[in-house]
Amino acid sequence: MAFDFYMPDIGEGVVEGEIVAWRVKEGDMVKLDQPIVEVMTDKATVEIPSPRAGKILKLNYKDGDICPVGKILLVIEEAGGVASAPSRPPHGHTPVSPPKGPGSPGGSLAQHVAPVAAAPQSGIQVIDATASRSKTLATPATRRLARQLGVEIGRVPASGKHGRVTTEDVKQFQNTALVPSKPQQGLSTESSLRSPITSQPGFLEERIPLRGMRKKIAEAMSRSVHTAAHFTYVEEIDMTELVLVRDRAKSRAADRGVKLNYLPFIVKAVVSSLKKWPQLNASLDESTQEIVRKKYYHIGIAAQGPGGLVVSTVRDADMRSIFDLSREIDRLGDAVKSNTATRDDLSGSTFTISSLGKLGGVLATPIINFPEVAILGVHKIEEKPAVRNGQIVIRHLMNLSISVDHRLADGWDGAMFLQDVKSLLEDPTTMFMEMV
């Protein structure tokens, strides 16, 4: 008996999923709960198991396709030919509760949060009130951009697969609306909107589909740049004293199985400064137009993973010791590299630190991990000449840059916050005195 398996609703406002990779092909025999497809949504990457044992008759979508929630994902011929109801009625909407993460009781799906994506905290929920949701297929990020630009999403021509409105569609629609209706003499309306793109034979090029994690990174970065009003402030930090402290602590850390670097110290300085400047440990609830100041300190660590930029989350950083922070940062880094990080590992940060370690360069202007208010860029430590007490001496110097959403915090706030971080890093004794 043929069994229609509909794309499940995994909650949190998800209306569609991108087929990342099929684990089966038509004609394969599958067992109950055998992983059959990996699907990426705005919130997470999930591995969906087979709801029945039997033979795969038809796969309705290819890798890279977008499957809306409630559409038939695949058809299975059940083993033994026993008749059963489809996975959900063709009409109506029955949400399916999201599965537990790896290692959780009852969990049958392995979940990984998409990069720089933040799951709602308890008591905090952003509601998409777009009235045309049922008629227009678009991701929450695209709908949010439309609201920011004052575009009625229901009027935007869709270029995405299966009639999906993309962020580029929204931006193109707004640009078209801003173009004067009367073209300049000798210039057609079409040519005034865009320049023609031609392809010449003989050019060497490679075309790679924008899909999966890279696509989610692109959407997240675009949303942040088009929503938050970025400004960046930079300060030079004299890390000489902290270099000495770390060198003295390395052997004790090694005895406890800890590989100690500078990031745990920076996390501690950031948490201490956030308590003085709570407007930087916040987010904007766009549905209620309220600034939500967080009284918990979950510090995001932005780093490069196998598939692209990933933000892992050190929860309750204010309650951890330097050694404990170091262990947790290492654990999260290993989980990201091995692609075993859970949803909790990759969501819920309230403030993010972006560091490339020794490759940190001289200066960068990091993009805010939306919907957070600010992100700190950490750059490499170098021995450089500096003037101290009228003498030129060699010091360990490093630049820190902070990008702040000017809608929710002022330049004064960002500058004073970074000055507090600077004073704690330059005099580690005061940092330890302020630890809780």
C-alpha positions in Angstrom: 0.0 0.0 0.0 1.4 3.4 -1.0 2.0 5.8 1.9 2.3 9.5 1.2 4.8 11.2 3.6 4.1 14.9 3.9 6.8 17.4 4.9 6.3 17.8 8.7 5.9 21.0 10.6 8.8 21.1 13.0 7.5 24.3 14.7 8.9 27.8 15.4 7.2 29.3 12.4 8.9 27.2 9.8 7.0 27.1 6.5 9.4 25.2 4.3 12.6 23.2 4.3 15.5 22.9 1.8 16.5 19.4 0.8 20.2 19.2 1.7 20.8 15.5 0.9 18.8 12.4 0.4 20.1 9.3 2.2 18.0 7.0 -0.1 17.0 6.7 -3.7 13.9 5.4 -5.5 13.7 1.6 -5.3 15.6 1.4 -2.0 14.2 -0.7 0.9 14.1 1.2 4.2 13.4 0.3 7.8 11.3 2.1 10.2 13.1 5.1 11.7 16.0 4.7 9.2 17.4 8.2 8.3 16.1 9.1 4.8 16.7 12.8 4.2 18.5 15.8 5.7 16.5 19.0 5.6 17.6 22.5 6.5 15.1 25.2 7.7 15.6 28.7 9.0 16.1 27.3 12.4 17.9 24.0 12.1 19.2 21.1 10.0 17.3 18.0 10.8 17.7 14.4 9.8 14.2 13.0 9.1 13.7 9.2 9.7 11.4 7.0 7.7 7.9 6.8 9.1 7.3 3.3 7.6 9.3 0.2 6.6 9.0 -0.5 2.9 10.2 0.5 -0.6 10.8 4.0 -1.7 8.5 4.5 -4.7 9.0 8.2 -5.4 11.1 11.2 -4.2 9.2 14.3 -5.1 12.1 16.8 -4.5 15.7 16.9 -5.5 18.8 18.1 -3.5 18.6 21.8 -3.2 14.8 22.0 -3.8 12.5 23.8 -1.4 9.7 21.7 0.0 6.8 23.6 1.7 5.4 22.2 4.9 2.4 20.0 4.1 3.5 18.9 0.6 4.2 15.3 -0.2 7.9 14.7 0.3 8.1 11.1 -0.8 6.0 8.0 -1.3 6.7 4.6 0.4 5.3 1.2 -0.5 4.8 -0.3 2.9 6.2 -3.7 3.6 3.5 -6.4 3.7 1.1 -4.1 1.8 -0.8 -3.1 4.9 -3.0 -0.1 4.3 -2.6 3.0 6.5 -3.5 6.6 6.6 -1.1 9.2 5.1 1.3 11.1 7.4 -1.2 14.0 7.6 -4.4 14.8 5.9 -4.1 16.6 2.6 -6.2 19.4 4.0 -5.8 21.1 7.3 -2.6 21.5 9.4 -1.4 19.2 12.1 1.9 20.4 13.6 4.6 17.8 14.4 6.5 18.4 17.6 10.2 18.9 17.0 12.4 16.0 18.0 14.9 16.0 20.8 18.5 16.7 20.1 21.2 14.0 20.1 21.5 12.2 23.3 18.1 13.4 24.5 15.5 10.9 25.7 13.1 10.0 22.9 15.2 11.8 20.3 15.1 10.2 16.9 16.4 13.2 14.8 19.9 14.6 14.9 19.5 18.4 15.0 22.1 21.1 14.2 21.2 24.8 14.3 22.0 26.7 11.1 24.8 29.3 11.5 24.4 32.6 13.4 20.7 31.5 14.1 19.2 32.3 17.5 16.4 30.2 19.1 13.8 32.2 21.2 14.6 32.3 24.9 11.9 31.4 27.5 9.4 34.2 27.7 10.7 35.8 24.6 9.0 35.2 21.2 9.0 37.2 18.0 5.7 36.8 16.2 5.5 37.3 12.4 2.2 39.1 11.9 2.3 39.2 8.2 -1.3 38.8 7.1 -0.5 37.2 3.7 1.4 34.3 5.2 -1.1 31.7 3.9 -0.9 33.1 0.4 2.8 34.0 0.0 5.6 31.5 0.4 8.6 33.2 2.0 11.0 32.6 4.9 10.7 34.6 8.1 13.9 36.4 7.2 12.4 37.5 3.9 9.2 38.7 5.5 11.1 40.7 8.1 13.1 42.4 5.4 9.9 43.2 3.5 8.5 44.9 6.7 11.7 46.8 7.2 11.6 48.1 3.6 7.9 48.9 3.7 7.2 46.4 1.0 3.9 44.4 0.9 5.2 40.9 0.4 2.0 39.7 -1.3 2.7 42.1 -4.3 6.3 40.9 -4.8 6.8 38.6 -7.9 8.4 35.4 -6.8 11.5 34.0 -8.6 12.2 31.2 -6.1 11.3 27.6 -6.6 7.7 26.6 -6.1 6.6 30.3 -6.1 8.9 31.3 -3.2 9.6 35.0 -2.6 13.3 35.5 -1.9 15.1 38.4 -0.3 16.4 39.5 -3.7 12.9 39.6 -5.0 11.9 42.0 -2.2 14.9 44.2 -2.8 14.3 44.2 -6.6 10.7 45.1 -6.0 11.6 48.1 -3.8 14.2 49.3 -6.4 11.7 49.0 -9.2 9.2 51.1 -7.2 11.9 53.8 -6.7 12.7 54.1 -10.4 11.0 57.0 -12.2 8.2 55.8 -14.4 9.5 57.9 -17.3 12.9 56.6 -18.5 15.6 58.9 -19.7 15.8 59.6 -23.4 17.5 56.7 -25.2 17.3 54.4 -22.2 14.7 51.8 -21.8 13.0 51.2 -18.4 14.4 47.6 -18.3 18.0 48.8 -18.9 17.6 51.4 -16.2 16.8 48.7 -13.7 19.7 46.4 -14.3 22.7 46.0 -16.6 22.6 43.1 -19.0 24.9 40.2 -18.0 26.4 38.4 -20.9 28.5 35.2 -20.9 31.3 34.8 -23.4 32.7 31.4 -24.5 36.2 30.6 -23.4 35.9 32.1 -19.9 36.8 29.7 -17.2 34.3 29.6 -14.4 32.7 27.3 -11.8 29.1 27.6 -10.8 28.3 26.3 -7.3 24.6 26.2 -6.1 24.0 28.6 -3.2 22.3 26.1 -0.8 22.6 24.5 2.6 24.7 26.2 5.3 26.3 28.7 2.9 22.8 29.9 1.9 21.7 30.2 5.5 24.8 32.3 6.3 24.1 34.6 3.4 20.5 35.1 4.5 21.5 35.7 8.1 24.2 38.2 7.2 21.9 40.0 4.7 19.2 40.3 7.3 21.6 41.7 9.9 23.1 44.3 7.5 19.6 45.4 6.2 18.1 45.6 9.7 20.6 46.7 12.3 22.2 50.2 12.0 25.8 49.2 12.4 28.6 51.4 13.7 32.1 50.2 14.8 34.4 51.4 17.5 38.1 50.3 17.8 40.5 50.4 20.7 44.1 49.2 21.2 44.6 46.9 24.2 48.0 46.4 26.0 47.9 42.6 26.7 51.4 42.4 28.3 50.2 41.8 31.8 47.7 39.2 30.7 50.3 37.4 28.6 52.4 37.0 31.8 49.4 35.8 33.8 48.5 33.3 31.2 52.1 32.0 30.9 52.1 31.5 34.7 48.8 29.7 34.6 49.5 27.4 31.7 51.2 24.6 33.7 48.4 24.5 36.3 45.9 24.4 33.5 47.7 21.6 31.8 47.6 19.6 35.0 43.8 19.8 34.9 43.7 18.9 31.2 43.0 22.4 30.0 44.7 24.1 27.1 44.6 27.7 28.2 44.4 30.6 25.6 43.3 34.2 25.9 39.6 33.7 24.9 38.4 32.7 28.4 39.9 35.9 29.9 38.2 38.0 27.2 34.9 36.3 27.9 35.2 37.2 31.6 36.0 40.8 30.8 33.1 41.0 28.4 30.6 39.6 30.9 31.8 41.9 33.6 31.4 44.9 31.3 28.0 43.8 30.1 26.7 44.0 33.6 27.6 47.7 33.6 26.2 48.3 30.1 23.1 46.0 30.0 21.8 47.7 26.8 24.5 45.7 24.9 23.2 42.4 26.3 19.8 42.8 24.7 17.6 42.4 21.6 14.7 44.1 20.0 11.3 42.3 20.0 10.0 43.7 16.7 6.5 42.3 17.3 5.9 44.4 20.4 8.6 47.1 19.7 10.2 46.4 23.1 13.9 46.3 24.0 14.5 43.1 25.9 17.5 43.3 28.3 18.8 39.9 29.2 19.9 39.2 32.8 21.7 36.0 31.7 25.0 35.9 29.9 25.2 33.4 27.1 28.3 34.3 25.1 28.4 33.3 21.5 31.8 32.3 20.0 31.9 32.9 16.2 34.3 30.6 14.5 34.8 28.8 11.2 33.3 25.4 10.9 33.6 22.8 8.1 30.6 24.3 6.3 31.1 27.9 7.1 30.7 30.4 10.0 29.1 29.0 13.1 28.2 30.6 16.4 28.5 28.3 19.4 27.1 29.4 22.8 28.8 29.3 26.2 25.9 29.4 28.5 25.9 31.1 31.9 29.4 32.4 31.3 29.2 34.7 34.3 29.0 31.6 36.6 32.1 29.8 35.1 35.7 29.9 36.1 38.5 30.6 33.7 39.4 26.9 33.5 35.7 25.9 33.1 35.3 28.5 30.3 38.3 27.1 28.5 37.0 23.5 28.7 33.6 24.6 27.4 35.0 26.6 24.5 37.2 23.7 23.5 34.2 21.3 23.8 32.1 23.5 21.6 34.9 23.9 19.1 35.4 20.2 18.8 31.6 19.6 18.4 31.4 22.2 15.6 34.4 20.6 13.7 32.9 17.1 14.0 29.4 18.3 13.1 28.0 16.9 16.4 26.9 20.2 18.1 23.3 20.2 19.4 20.7 22.9 19.1 21.5 24.2 22.6 25.2 24.4 21.6 24.4 26.6 18.7 21.6 28.9 19.8 20.5 31.4 22.4 23.6 33.6 22.6 23.0 37.2 24.0 26.3 38.7 22.9 28.9 37.3 20.4 32.7 37.4 20.2 34.3 36.8 16.8 37.9 35.6 16.9 40.2 34.1 14.3 43.0 33.6 16.8 46.5 34.1 15.3 44.8 34.9 12.0 42.8 37.8 13.6 44.5 40.5 11.6 44.9 44.1 12.5 41.2 45.3 12.3 37.8 44.1 11.2 34.2 45.3 11.4 32.2 42.2 12.3 28.5 41.9 11.4 26.2 41.7 14.3 24.7 38.3 15.1 21.1 39.4 14.7 19.0 40.0 16.8 21.8 40.8 19.3 22.8 44.4 19.8 26.6 44.0 19.5 29.5 41.8 18.5 33.2 42.0 19.6 36.0 41.4 17.1 39.2 40.0 18.6 42.4 40.5 16.6 45.9 39.1 16.9 48.4 39.9 19.7 51.7 41.2 18.4 54.9 42.6 20.0 55.1 46.3 19.0 56.9 49.4 20.2 54.9 51.5 22.6 55.6 54.7 24.6 55.4 54.1 28.4 56.6 56.8 30.9 58.4 58.6 28.1 60.3 55.5 27.0 59.9 53.3 23.9 59.3 49.7 25.1 58.2 46.5 23.5 54.6 45.5 24.5 52.1 42.9 23.5 49.4 44.9 21.7 46.0 43.8 20.3 43.1 45.6 18.7 39.5 45.0 19.7 36.6 46.2 17.6 33.0 46.4 18.5 30.0 46.7 16.1 26.8 48.0 17.7 23.3 48.4 16.5 22.8 52.1 16.7 19.0 51.7 16.9 19.3 50.3 20.4 22.6 51.7 21.8 24.6 54.9 21.3 28.2 55.4 20.4 28.9 56.4 24.0 27.6 53.0 25.2 29.8 51.1 22.8 32.9 53.2 23.6 32.4 53.0 27.4 31.8 49.3 27.2 35.0 48.7 25.3 36.9 50.9 27.7 35.8 48.8 30.6 36.9 45.6 28.7 40.2 47.3 28.0 40.8 48.2 31.7 40.1 44.6 32.8 42.4 43.0 30.2 45.2 45.4 30.8 45.1 44.9 34.6 44.0 41.3 35.2 44.1 41.8 38.9 41.0 43.9 38.7 39.3 41.3 36.5 39.8 38.6 39.1 38.5 40.9 41.8 35.2 41.5 39.9 34.6 37.8 39.1 31.6 36.1 40.6 
